[in-house]
Amino acid sequence: MAIPVADSAPKSDVQVDEDVAQIAKRHRISPAIVREIMRRAGTTDRSVIEREITKGKARR
């Protein structure tokens, strides 16, 4: 069974800000909400963040 390996190089602030803007626009939520989800999840991985957004929208 293969274990997923995280990116060895951390993302720069500019890349993170671009990801935040793209995710916020795609899901029609505030960039502040995306940053809060990143902070809570402890990752900048898009798939994890989008999964959390989807779970949050299902609760509404």
N, C-alpha and C positions, 0 to 999 in steps of 0.2 A: 504494500500500500504506500503510495507516494505522499509525502508530506509537502504541502505548498510552501514555497519559500518566498518571503517578502523581498521587496526590492532592496538591494544592498545600498544603493545611494538614496539618501533622503531627498524629498522634493524641496525645491527652493520656494521661498515665500511667493514669488511671482507665479509659479506653477500652481501652488495651492489656491491662490486668489483666483486664477483663471478657472480652476476646477469648481470652486465655490460658485462663481458667476454662472458657469454653464449648467451646473446641477440645479441652482436656484431657478434659472430661466426655464429649464426643461420641466421641472415639477411645479412651477408657478408658486414658489414660496420665497420668503425673504432670505437673502444671503446670511443674515444673522442666525436664522434657524439652522441653516446648513452648517455653519461654524459651531453652533451648540451641539449638533449631532456628532460632528467630528470630535469635539472635546469629550463628550460622553463616551463615544466608542473608542477613543484613544487611537484613531487611525485616520489616514487620509485616503484610504482605499475606496475608490468610487463605488464598487459593488456593495461593500458593507454599508456605506452611507445611503445608497439608493434603496437597499433592503430595509433600513430603518425608516426611511421616509415612507415607503410603501406600507409598512406595518402601522405607522402613525396615521396615515390616511384611512386605513381600514378601520381604525378605532373611532373615527368621526362619524 
